[in-house]
């Protein structure tokens, strides 16, 4: 006989797991967001009260061109809520539709095209009215060289379609990010629309191994600090920052100067994502937050890193992720093959010797943190046998059996369950 079932986000749906009577569940999730109006009203309120900037209609004055950055398909941003009214406001202020570009901030991810692009934008009017293009980090001619950052000499090359626009707006989610502290704002610009050299510098070991480069931390975080310097080199930039609940509904938003408006959104979201738990666990079960984040093993690694603060050293971390698209890019596949071949320590040595990270190997480097923390087990329905062999973690066919085995091995009945994966950051400290 088993305890009550617990539900984890998985693919486009959920998956239920049941704990044995010998286990005691500790479900870790966000507190409820306060009741809000319709998403359109949340958007309108943010636009009516910009942070450290004029309203959008004033910002449009004298502008002939505009570029709006949106995140790629790996982020569940409610683009359908804000893109059309934002574009309509620009057109009402005299910027013609042909001079408005929506630029997809892919970083080094693949482009979003066809049906995927339609899903990403989720508005036929937008698709038919303005130019929508993907960023390609490897295309040299698409970028403008702005020099290097003053503190760490990061090369700063950004997509010229954004740099050269009269009005520049970044849009995105504000949520925990396992390297940059929080996503959104400045991060949509770099690495979002940065050249591969800029991105590969960010993801080199000298940044990634810095203990301040972690989720929910902006203080002395080298990635965050470099992103701020890049924004200042770029000049006037604005941002629309979205906060969503577990059902992907827009529950809070800010608009305004990119740095100030982003920090305002961060301060709001901290109370709903940084969860003081007051202890550590020998058994942690978590998800990759379902679609779209759990479509590849590459993205799944984020869910492995986020709960490490509550994992007892040498504990068991059970990862649940669909991985419907497989392991990820060919570059990532190569990095994982190197990890499996060399082993964690030797693999890290190869990273420390480089000035620029190889494409996508930073996610493999992040996995090393999980592997140092304990033993990682993976439940996935989308990986082939060959892909599973490249994960470097242990494969399981039954989540429930893995929990039973962990409880018995550690002699500890307490099991932490994190249904929403990396969108929730559990902390071992107690609530103050």
N, C-alpha and C positions, 0 to 999 in steps of 0.2 A: 504494500500500500504506500502511496506517495502523497506528499504535501500538495497544496494548491499549485496549479500551473502558473508559470511566470512567462510573460510575453516579451520577446526581443524583436527589434526591427530587423528585417531580413528581406533583401531584394525589394520588390515593390509591395511586399506585404509584411507578415510577421511570422515568427516561429515560436511555438510554446515549448517550454521545458518544465519538467516536474522534478522536484528534489525528493530524495528518499526521506523517510521518517527520521533517519539518523542525522539529517542536516538541518541547519537553521538558516533561513534566507534573510539577507539584509539587502533590500532593494534600494538602490541609490539613484535618485532621479531629481530633476529640477523641481523646485516649488512651483505652484501654479502662478502664471502671470496674472496680473490684475486684469479684470474685464476691460475690454477695449471696444471701440467702435468698429465699423466695417473697415477693411483694409484701405479703401479709397479715402476714408476720413483720416486714418493714421498718416497716409501719404500727404494729404492736404495740410494737416496740422504741422508736419515737419517743414514743408515748403513755406508755410506762412510765418514760421519763426526760425529763420536760419541762424546758425551758430557762427558768429564772427564774420558774417558776410551780408551783402545785400540780398534781396529776394531775386529769384531767377529772372523775372522780367527786367529788373534793373541790370543784372549781370549781362543780359543779352544786348543791351544798348551799345551800338557801335560795332557789334560783331557781325561778320559776314559768314563765318564758318564755325561749326561746333563738332566736337567729338565726345561721345558718351562711351565709356568703358563698361562692359558687362562681364561677369564671370562666365567661365565655360560650363559645360554640362555637368561637371563634377560637383557643382555647388547648387543646391536647391533654392536659388534666389527667385523671389516672386516678381520676375520681370514684367509680367502681364499687368501688375498693379501700377507701376510707375513709368514705364517707357513711353506709352502713348501720351499721357498728360504732359510729361516733360517735353516731348517733341512738339506737341501742339502749342505749348507755351513759347517755345523757341520760334515756331513758325508765325505765331501771332505777333511776335516782337520783331519780325522782319527777316529772320534767317530762313532762306528758301530750303525746301526739303532736299534738293540736290546737293546742298552744302552741309548737310547733317550726316555724320557717319556714326554708326554704332560699331564699335571695335571690340571683338571678343578677346578678352585677356586670357589667352591660352597658356602663357608662359612657355614651357617646352612640351605641353600636352599636344595631342593631335587636334586638328581643326574640327569644328562642329558644322556639319553640312547636311543638306537634304532634310529628311524627317527629323533628325536630331536637332537641326537648327530651328525648325518650326516648333519643336517641343521646348527648346530653350527660350525662345522669344515669346511663344504662346500668345501671339497677337497678329492676325493676318494683316491688319491695317499697317502695323509697323513694318512687317516684311515687305509690303508693297509700296511703302511711301519713302523710306530712306535707304541709304547704302548700309549694308551689313556685311562686315568683312572679318576674317580671322587674322589674328596676329601670328606671324611666323618668325620665331626667334632666330632661325638659322639663315634667314634672307638678309644678307649684308646691306643691300640697297634700301631696305625698308626702315633703316634706323639712322638716327642722328647722334653723333658723338658729342656729348656735353662735357667731356673731360673725366676727371676722377674725383671721388669724394675726398674732402680735406682730412678726415681722420684716419681712414684705413685704406685709402687709395683704390677703392673699388671702381673699376671702369664703368662709366655711366653712358650707355647707349640705349636710346628709347625709340619706340615706333614713331616715325616722322608724322604719321597721320594724327597722332595725339599731340606731339610737340608743336606742330605748326598750326593747330587749330586756334582760332581766336578765343573760343570758350571751351574749357576742358572740364569734364565731369566724370569722376570715377564712381561706380555703383557696386555694391556688394554686400555680403553678409558680414556681420560682426559676431564672431563665435571664437571659441578657444582654438588656437593653432599651436601645434606641438613644437614649433621652432620660433615663430615670430611673436609669440605671446597671444595675440588676437589677430584674426584675419580682418579683411576689409580695409577701406581707406587707402593708405599709402601702399599697402601690399598689392592692391589691384594694379597699381602702376609698375612697381618693381617687386617681384618678378613678372607680374601680369603681362606687361607689354614691353619687356626689356629684351635686349640682345642676349644671345646665349652666353657670351663672356661675362656679362653682368650676373646672370642667373647662376652660372657655374662658380663664380666667385662667392656669392652668397652661400652656396651649398658646399663650399670646401670645408675641410676638417677644422680649419682654424676658427670658423664660425660655428660649425655644428657641434664641436666638442666643448664649446664654451658652456659652462653650467648655467649661465644666465639665458641661453637660447632655449627656452622651454615654455610650455603652455602657461598662459595667464600672466606671464611676467613681461613687463615692458621696461623695468628699471635695469639699466646697464645691459640690456639685451642688444648684442651687436647687430643683429639683423634689423631690429626696430630702429636703432640709432642710424644705421646706414640708409634705411628707407626714408627717414626724416631728412637726412642731408640731401638725398636725391630729389625729394619734393622741393626743397628750398632752392636747389640748383635749377629746377624746372620753371619756377615762377608760380603765377596764380593758377591754382587748381582747386576745384570744389568737389564735394562728395555727397552722395546719398547713401546713407548707412542703414541697412535693414537688420532687424532682429526678428527671428521667427520662433514659433513654438514647435512642439514635437509633431504637430499636424501640418507643419509648413505654412502656418498662417502668419501674416505680418502683424506683430503685436507692438512694435515700437520702431521708430525711425528718427533719424536726424538728417539735416541738410545744412551745408555751409562750407566754410573753409576746410580743406581736406584734413588737416591735422586736428584742429579744434573740434570739428563735428565728429570725427572718428573717436577721439578721446571721450567725448560726451556719451556716445553710444556704448563705449567700453565700460564706463562707470555705471551705466544702467544695467548692462548685461551681467556684470560680475556677480550680482546677488542671486542670479538664476543659474549660473553655470559652475561657480566655484563652491563646491559642496563640502563643508566640514563634516567628517565622518567620526573622528575621535579615536580611530584605531586602524590597525593593519589586519590583513587577512592572508591566510595560507592558500585560499581558493578564491579566485576572482573570475567571474564569467561576464563577458562583455560582447557587444556587437560592433559592427562597423557603421552603425546608424542607418542601415538599409540603403535603398536607392536614393541618389546616384552614387553615394560614397563607397558602397560595397561592391561595385561592379568589377573591380580589379583587385588583385592581391596588392598591387602597388599602393592603392589608397588604403587598403586594410591595415597597413602598418600603423597608421595614425591611431587606430583603436588599440593597438598593442602598447603604445607608449603612454597614452593619456592616464591610465589608472595605476602607473607604477608607484606612485607615492603611497598607495594603500596596500601594495603587495609586499608581504613579508619576504625578506631576502631568502631566495631559494624556494619561493612559493610556486603555485601552479596558476598560470593564466590561460583561461580557455577562451579562444577567440571564435566568434561566430560570424561568418561573412559569406555571402553567396558567390561572389567572384564570377558572375555570369559571362564576363568578357575575357576571362582567363587571367594570366599573371600580370600583363601590362605590356609595355613597349619592348622592342627588341633590345634597346639599350639597357632597360631594367633587367631583362632576362639574362643578359651578359653579366651584369653586376651580381645577380643572385647566383649564377653559375660559379663566379669567382669566389663568392662567400662559401659556397658548399665545398668547393675544391680546396681552398686555402685554410678554411676555418676562421672563426671570428678574429682572433688575435692577429694573425698574419694579414688578413684582409684589412684590418684597421691600419696596420703599418703601411700598406700601399697608399692609403688615403692621406695619411699624415705627410707623405713625401710630395704631395701635389699642391700646386698653386691654384689650379682650376680643377674642380671635380668633373669626372666624366658624366655625361648626361644620365640622369635618373639614378645614379648610384647612391645619392644622398639618402634615398629612402631605405636602401640596404643598410647604410650607416646608422640610420635611426633604429632599425630593427636590432642592431647590436645592443642598444640600451635595454631592450626587452629581454634579450638573451642573457645579459649580465644580471638582470633582476631576478630571473627565475626560469622555469621551464614553460615554454609556450606550446599550446595545443591548438590545432585549427580544425574547425568543422566547416566544410564548404561543399556545395553541390555543383559548383561550376568549373572546378579545376580538373584537368586531365591528370593521369598518373605522372606524366612527364613534368607537368607544371608543379604538382605537389612535391616532386623530388627536388625542385629548385627553391622551395620556400625556406628550407633550412629549419623548419619547425616540425613538430610531430603531428601526424594526421590522426584524426579520430572519426569514427563512424557514428558514435552515439555520444551526444552531449551529456545525457544523464549518467551513462556509465563512466565517463571521464570525471564527473563530479563525485560519484561514489568512490572511485579509485583515489581521487585526491583527498577526500575526507578521511579515508582509511589510512592512506600513506602518511598524512600529517597528524593524524589523531586529533583533528580539530573539526568540529561540526559546523563552524560558522562559514557561510558562503556569501560573498558579495556579488550582487547581480546588478549590472548597469545596462538597462534596456536600450538607451539611446547612444551608447558608445562614446565616441570622442566629443560629442556635443555637451557632455557632462564631465567635469573635472573633479573627481573625488580627492579630498585632502585628508591626511591622517590626523591633522590637528583637530582639536575640539572647537566648537562654536564659541566665539568670544562673547 
